[in-house]
Amino acid sequence: MTIRTRFAPSPTGMLHIGGARTALFNFLFARHHGGEFWLRIEDTDRARSTAEATQVILQGLDWLGLTPDAAPVYQSTRAARHAEVAHALLARGAAYRCYCTPEELAEMRARAVAEHRPPRYDGRWRDRDPAEAPAGVAPAIRLRAPRDGETVLPDLVQGEVRVANTELDDMIILRSDGSPTYLHAVVVDDHDMAITHVIRGDDHLTNSFRQLQIFHAMGWTAPAYAHIPLIHGADGAKLSKRHGAVSVLEFREQGFLPEALCNYLLRLGWGHGDAEIIPREAAIDLFDLDGVGRAASRMDYAKLSHLNGVYLRAADDARLVTEVAARLGVGDDAVVTARLHALMPGLKERAKTLVELAAAAAFLAHRPVPPYAPKVTAQLEAGRAMLAEITPRLRETAFTPEALHTMLAAFAAETGRKLGEVAQPLRAALSGSLTTPPIDQTLAALGRDEVLARIAAV
């Protein structure tokens, strides 16, 4: 049997971080078992589904490197098949037509609430003669759910979960306008797509009992289910916008690397010993559902930022130059790009995100302009005479890191200064900051003409 998983988002909003983790777990499980990972866009809610949201989902998955093994399946294109199965259930006697009017259903709900009962359908058309149907009322089709016993779900994360069938009413599978309901469409699609494992958030656990009843009524083999706990904010509440970035593409804009985000999400609810840094290939080798915990995970942005810093320092310099140049808007400037290449090894040592990296590198693209921070201004004031004194030597020295290092050390020794007393005013003048890569490398990256111009400017 070929293992096949699916990620099935609804394009009614962004691809949030919980959905991204679900997609990652489905992808890794399929790859670990030599299977396939599919994507289904569940756009049956035509009123709320948008093309823009679909594109955000596709872009997010592409950025994360979670590439499906087949073209996306759009649920909205399969309405005829969903209706076909609903009528097959009707022919089997496993479903029936319900002629309740909206007013009757509203009255039914109101009575249940008044009597402190769950607002379930009371089954009034379950065994009634269709000849009694009122004129002009288009029927819905409801599943004839079992009333005795239990529905049992052997969940691969939660363990065996049971619900009494008396807790589940006869749900609608085909509305009176002929459109399928979500719970019914998902079952038909999972069957037709030969999905073997459904890995999704545990907020879908209740849905699974209803969906199992459709599988059983059709005589189909249900997939194995694994319901993973949700992600909460640091305060323990359900993750929302008030906790910071929740969209995958927001994380991209905030300067996180996709491999770092995937590594973080992998460890958010799944563990393998004490390992923290787990690249994609290692994750594929290690991942299985027995490592998924049952408790909700808490989003920790400080930990994510730390992990992102680890991946930044390991990232290819040329890739980071491209990313930073794009953020600074200088991708076509060969001079600035060369400066970025020269200093990237030092710049990336201090940054935790691409945003921080771009901010630290901005002085390479734009000549600093006052006002400076007070500490920077203080260095310039204290070092003004020194800057004038060292300028002739900068005109004469070869602009290589080695030659500049030798000159700076000699200048400091000859003038009775510490090297820091030379380097810090230079940093302030060149970058508008007191933090740069080694000063000899910074000087060499900017070049003689730019260095002299910046010193003259202050």
Legacy VTK file of the C-alpha trace (Angstrom):
# vtk DataFile Version 3.0
C-alpha trace
ASCII
DATASET POLYDATA
POINTS 458 float
0.000 0.000 0.000
1.282 3.451 -0.928
1.034 5.898 1.958
-0.780 9.030 0.826
-1.458 12.078 2.960
-3.160 15.338 2.108
-3.185 18.914 3.295
-6.678 20.328 2.826
-6.949 24.047 3.650
-10.009 26.209 3.044
-9.128 29.352 1.038
-11.183 31.642 3.237
-8.150 33.360 4.785
-4.396 33.203 5.136
-2.258 30.101 5.568
-1.760 30.387 9.314
1.059 28.890 11.314
-1.047 25.978 12.579
-1.965 25.030 9.033
1.684 25.229 8.015
2.631 22.777 10.773
-0.172 20.431 9.677
1.115 20.568 6.105
4.668 19.916 7.332
3.634 16.876 9.379
1.702 15.438 6.412
4.660 16.069 4.100
7.227 14.516 6.443
5.070 11.489 7.247
4.543 10.749 3.547
8.237 11.218 2.727
9.353 9.126 5.722
7.246 6.212 4.510
8.126 6.607 0.829
4.613 7.807 0.048
2.898 10.791 -1.525
1.798 14.195 -0.250
-1.230 15.773 -1.916
-2.931 19.139 -1.700
-6.703 19.681 -1.758
-8.181 23.162 -1.758
-11.495 22.857 0.087
-13.316 25.731 -1.574
-16.903 24.500 -1.285
-17.753 27.662 0.665
-18.016 29.725 -2.491
-19.163 32.852 -0.666
-16.009 33.059 1.462
-13.398 31.321 -0.697
-11.232 33.681 -2.724
-8.641 33.320 -5.462
-6.343 35.598 -3.449
-6.469 33.278 -0.427
-5.753 30.303 -2.672
-2.661 32.048 -4.017
-1.479 32.847 -0.484
-1.766 29.151 0.402
0.146 28.077 -2.705
2.830 30.726 -2.175
3.205 29.787 1.487
3.651 26.088 0.746
6.102 26.880 -2.048
8.147 29.134 0.259
8.252 26.399 2.905
9.357 23.835 0.325
6.312 21.619 0.902
5.726 20.622 -2.693
2.754 18.325 -3.411
3.253 15.243 -5.568
0.257 16.057 -7.772
-1.634 19.093 -9.013
-3.977 20.575 -6.388
-7.481 19.124 -6.242
-10.177 21.791 -6.025
-13.132 20.515 -4.047
-15.564 22.859 -5.791
-15.010 21.028 -9.101
-16.264 17.751 -7.614
-19.792 18.751 -6.556
-21.374 16.325 -9.039
-19.410 13.423 -7.550
-20.423 14.448 -4.016
-24.078 14.490 -5.077
-23.659 11.113 -6.785
-22.489 9.517 -3.523
-25.295 11.182 -1.574
-27.852 9.616 -3.936
-26.033 6.287 -3.686
-26.507 6.429 0.088
-30.170 7.260 -0.513
-30.531 4.197 -2.769
-28.891 2.016 -0.099
-31.347 3.194 2.520
-28.443 4.755 4.397
-29.836 8.245 3.844
-33.262 9.821 3.478
-34.944 12.987 2.248
-35.804 15.590 4.857
-38.529 18.133 4.064
-38.154 20.313 7.138
-38.583 24.002 6.448
-36.122 26.576 7.831
-38.822 27.637 10.264
-39.246 24.099 11.587
-35.497 23.731 12.083
-35.318 27.064 13.905
-38.179 26.000 16.171
-36.423 22.682 16.835
-33.228 24.479 17.860
-35.069 26.958 20.067
-36.918 24.182 21.904
-33.690 22.266 22.527
-31.984 25.360 23.919
-34.966 26.105 26.157
-34.840 22.541 27.483
-31.054 22.712 27.952
-30.444 20.027 25.334
-27.915 20.067 22.475
-29.653 21.487 19.377
-29.833 18.282 17.348
-32.184 17.333 14.533
-35.006 15.211 15.946
-35.237 12.749 13.039
-38.832 13.580 12.163
-38.428 12.594 8.494
-36.213 9.560 9.185
-39.028 7.005 8.811
-41.786 9.181 7.423
-43.485 8.477 4.097
-42.180 10.914 1.441
-45.758 11.027 0.143
-46.484 13.275 3.097
-43.972 15.846 1.864
-45.332 19.394 1.791
-45.738 20.964 -1.623
-43.034 23.311 -2.802
-40.378 22.250 -0.280
-37.104 21.021 -1.801
-35.697 18.260 0.397
-32.223 17.950 1.862
-30.622 14.519 2.081
-29.626 13.361 5.563
-27.463 10.437 6.606
-29.383 7.728 8.437
-26.903 7.557 11.329
-26.906 4.562 13.682
-28.797 5.225 16.911
-27.392 2.412 19.024
-23.869 1.613 20.127
-20.772 3.714 19.665
-18.606 5.095 16.895
-14.989 4.238 17.682
-12.013 6.170 16.359
-8.579 4.500 16.781
-6.574 7.721 16.601
-2.816 7.480 16.009
-2.091 10.414 18.336
-5.037 10.613 20.733
-5.462 6.864 21.202
-8.856 5.166 20.972
-11.678 7.697 21.218
-15.364 6.753 21.478
-18.664 8.583 21.195
-22.166 7.245 21.814
-24.213 7.306 18.622
-27.035 8.949 20.519
-24.790 12.027 20.633
-24.721 12.264 16.820
-27.816 13.261 14.851
-28.706 12.615 11.209
-26.538 15.220 9.534
-27.298 16.776 6.150
-25.022 15.505 3.402
-26.737 17.259 0.470
-28.502 20.572 0.959
-31.907 21.344 -0.515
-30.206 23.372 -3.272
-28.212 20.283 -4.287
-24.877 21.450 -2.846
-22.839 19.060 -0.674
-21.960 19.793 2.922
-18.331 20.040 3.937
-18.273 16.881 6.074
-19.708 14.796 3.249
-17.463 16.256 0.535
-14.347 15.540 2.588
-15.235 11.841 2.913
-15.866 11.427 -0.812
-12.663 13.227 -1.698
-10.523 11.286 0.777
-11.909 8.035 -0.630
-11.492 8.986 -4.286
-7.986 10.359 -3.696
-7.006 7.106 -1.918
-5.872 8.987 1.177
-4.455 6.506 3.682
-3.744 8.872 6.581
-5.582 12.021 7.649
-3.292 14.148 9.827
-4.999 17.305 11.028
-5.690 19.500 14.053
-7.605 18.049 16.977
-10.309 20.679 16.449
-11.502 18.271 13.721
-11.849 15.340 16.110
-15.635 15.653 16.422
-15.962 15.821 12.633
-14.190 12.488 12.326
-16.958 10.575 14.112
-19.515 11.861 11.612
-17.215 11.202 8.680
-16.561 7.647 9.831
-20.305 7.018 9.698
-20.353 8.006 6.011
-17.395 5.713 5.273
-19.175 2.838 7.021
-22.477 3.541 5.267
-20.768 3.369 1.862
-18.802 0.256 2.790
-15.534 2.087 2.238
-12.313 1.613 4.210
-11.666 4.740 6.235
-8.179 6.262 6.373
-6.181 6.191 9.577
-6.669 9.372 11.593
-4.133 11.368 13.597
-5.385 14.483 15.352
-2.547 16.728 16.479
-2.929 19.295 19.280
-3.317 22.960 18.410
-0.742 25.727 18.811
-1.385 28.285 21.546
0.206 31.612 22.303
2.702 32.059 25.123
-0.206 32.921 27.429
-1.884 29.567 26.784
-4.736 31.064 24.764
-5.554 29.963 21.234
-3.091 31.542 18.812
-4.483 34.716 17.245
-3.338 37.972 15.662
-2.759 39.542 19.058
0.092 37.070 19.610
2.028 38.495 16.661
2.564 37.019 13.201
0.256 34.132 12.446
0.399 34.056 8.643
3.225 32.106 7.067
3.951 34.955 4.650
4.117 37.380 7.582
6.988 35.292 8.931
8.691 35.638 5.556
8.281 39.426 5.679
9.645 39.489 9.228
12.865 37.935 7.977
12.618 34.287 8.972
14.160 31.610 6.767
11.754 28.859 5.643
14.050 26.077 6.817
14.283 27.661 10.277
10.509 28.046 10.517
9.998 24.415 9.442
12.560 23.240 11.997
10.765 25.225 14.701
7.329 23.918 13.710
8.659 20.371 13.624
9.735 20.661 17.252
6.430 22.298 18.209
4.568 19.196 19.336
7.007 16.538 18.107
10.270 15.451 19.665
13.277 13.248 19.049
15.501 13.141 22.099
17.222 16.457 22.773
17.771 17.315 19.111
16.927 20.939 18.292
18.566 21.551 14.915
16.928 19.123 12.488
17.375 19.943 8.771
14.850 18.691 6.216
16.550 15.430 5.256
17.105 14.488 8.880
13.486 15.357 9.628
12.306 13.014 6.877
14.449 10.225 8.303
13.234 10.731 11.865
9.616 11.856 11.680
6.786 9.535 12.613
3.529 9.987 14.474
4.686 8.214 17.618
6.732 11.302 18.430
3.726 13.639 18.418
2.527 14.650 21.870
-1.062 15.095 23.034
-0.668 18.458 24.780
-1.139 21.800 23.057
2.091 23.576 22.080
2.981 27.166 22.917
4.443 29.538 20.362
7.760 30.977 21.546
8.974 33.769 19.263
12.238 34.217 21.175
13.112 30.571 20.564
12.154 30.872 16.904
14.374 33.953 16.535
17.294 32.135 18.171
16.835 29.158 15.871
16.603 31.463 12.863
19.914 33.022 13.868
21.510 29.573 13.846
20.234 28.952 10.317
21.298 32.446 9.172
24.859 31.851 10.260
24.892 28.545 8.353
23.238 29.968 5.239
25.092 30.478 1.969
26.447 34.033 1.774
25.372 34.531 -1.837
21.792 33.662 -0.930
21.822 36.133 1.956
23.277 38.850 -0.256
20.384 38.377 -2.684
17.837 38.498 0.152
19.366 41.596 1.769
19.889 43.432 -1.512
16.206 42.903 -2.335
15.144 44.247 1.066
17.380 47.293 0.628
16.195 47.826 -2.951
19.720 47.622 -4.393
19.579 44.319 -6.242
20.801 45.963 -9.470
23.640 47.918 -7.855
26.853 45.991 -8.502
28.930 48.190 -6.180
26.651 47.693 -3.179
26.265 44.002 -3.955
30.050 43.614 -3.930
30.190 45.343 -0.538
27.533 42.977 0.791
29.472 39.953 -0.458
32.647 41.217 1.225
31.037 41.783 4.632
28.325 39.127 4.755
30.415 36.622 6.819
30.743 39.212 9.563
27.289 40.764 9.250
25.393 37.506 9.644
27.156 36.585 12.888
25.073 39.074 14.892
21.676 38.940 13.148
18.710 36.759 14.067
16.465 37.667 11.132
16.845 38.971 7.605
15.268 42.214 8.797
18.049 42.643 11.364
20.629 41.623 8.768
19.345 44.188 6.276
19.316 46.893 8.951
22.920 46.091 9.883
23.959 46.159 6.218
22.040 49.301 5.243
25.104 51.535 5.692
26.720 49.726 2.762
23.948 50.894 0.478
23.308 54.403 1.789
25.694 57.010 3.126
24.801 57.684 6.796
23.116 61.010 7.464
22.842 62.708 10.898
21.232 62.879 13.387
22.972 59.960 14.973
22.165 58.283 18.269
23.788 60.051 21.255
26.443 57.347 21.703
27.425 57.625 18.033
27.563 61.420 18.214
29.754 61.177 21.309
32.222 58.956 19.465
32.351 61.364 16.538
32.970 64.328 18.826
35.676 62.509 20.756
37.282 61.148 17.611
37.056 64.155 15.291
40.736 65.053 15.606
41.739 61.417 15.205
39.669 61.111 12.022
41.456 64.116 10.535
44.791 62.696 11.623
44.230 59.250 10.093
42.829 60.507 6.778
46.234 60.918 5.053
47.157 57.353 5.959
43.871 56.108 4.511
44.794 57.856 1.259
48.139 56.066 1.129
47.316 52.544 2.398
46.298 49.701 0.101
42.607 48.934 0.708
42.891 45.292 1.624
41.881 44.008 5.069
45.467 42.908 5.776
47.103 46.216 4.831
44.465 48.231 6.656
44.814 46.115 9.798
48.563 46.681 9.825
48.135 50.447 9.302
45.486 50.800 12.032
47.599 48.898 14.570
50.660 50.985 13.753
48.688 54.234 13.897
47.257 53.346 17.310
50.697 52.451 18.666
52.368 55.584 17.288
49.703 57.941 18.648
49.356 56.275 22.041
45.777 55.173 21.472
44.073 51.866 22.025
42.845 50.173 18.845
39.247 50.620 19.992
39.799 54.371 20.269
40.662 54.325 16.573
38.076 51.824 15.408
34.979 53.221 17.117
35.076 56.749 15.653
35.745 55.187 12.256
32.714 52.911 12.693
30.591 55.881 13.698
31.663 57.893 10.667
31.341 55.050 8.188
28.132 53.365 9.381
26.309 55.672 11.756
26.584 52.809 14.231
29.041 51.446 16.754
28.555 47.861 15.591
29.994 46.579 12.315
32.108 43.645 11.168
35.850 44.076 11.893
36.851 47.632 10.999
39.581 46.596 8.553
37.073 44.493 6.614
34.499 47.288 6.731
36.978 49.809 5.355
38.015 47.452 2.574
34.411 46.663 1.619
33.465 50.342 1.289
36.570 51.250 -0.677
38.914 54.213 -0.397
36.783 56.844 -2.137
33.650 56.053 -0.143
35.552 55.927 3.140
37.176 59.317 2.556
33.846 60.820 1.489
32.082 59.561 4.612
34.809 60.816 6.920
34.746 64.218 5.210
30.959 64.347 5.603
31.223 64.193 9.398
LINES 1 459
458 0 1 2 3 4 5 6 7 8 9 10 11 12 13 14 15 16 17 18 19 20 21 22 23 24 25 26 27 28 29 30 31 32 33 34 35 36 37 38 39 40 41 42 43 44 45 46 47 48 49 50 51 52 53 54 55 56 57 58 59 60 61 62 63 64 65 66 67 68 69 70 71 72 73 74 75 76 77 78 79 80 81 82 83 84 85 86 87 88 89 90 91 92 93 94 95 96 97 98 99 100 101 102 103 104 105 106 107 108 109 110 111 112 113 114 115 116 117 118 119 120 121 122 123 124 125 126 127 128 129 130 131 132 133 134 135 136 137 138 139 140 141 142 143 144 145 146 147 148 149 150 151 152 153 154 155 156 157 158 159 160 161 162 163 164 165 166 167 168 169 170 171 172 173 174 175 176 177 178 179 180 181 182 183 184 185 186 187 188 189 190 191 192 193 194 195 196 197 198 199 200 201 202 203 204 205 206 207 208 209 210 211 212 213 214 215 216 217 218 219 220 221 222 223 224 225 226 227 228 229 230 231 232 233 234 235 236 237 238 239 240 241 242 243 244 245 246 247 248 249 250 251 252 253 254 255 256 257 258 259 260 261 262 263 264 265 266 267 268 269 270 271 272 273 274 275 276 277 278 279 280 281 282 283 284 285 286 287 288 289 290 291 292 293 294 295 296 297 298 299 300 301 302 303 304 305 306 307 308 309 310 311 312 313 314 315 316 317 318 319 320 321 322 323 324 325 326 327 328 329 330 331 332 333 334 335 336 337 338 339 340 341 342 343 344 345 346 347 348 349 350 351 352 353 354 355 356 357 358 359 360 361 362 363 364 365 366 367 368 369 370 371 372 373 374 375 376 377 378 379 380 381 382 383 384 385 386 387 388 389 390 391 392 393 394 395 396 397 398 399 400 401 402 403 404 405 406 407 408 409 410 411 412 413 414 415 416 417 418 419 420 421 422 423 424 425 426 427 428 429 430 431 432 433 434 435 436 437 438 439 440 441 442 443 444 445 446 447 448 449 450 451 452 453 454 455 456 457
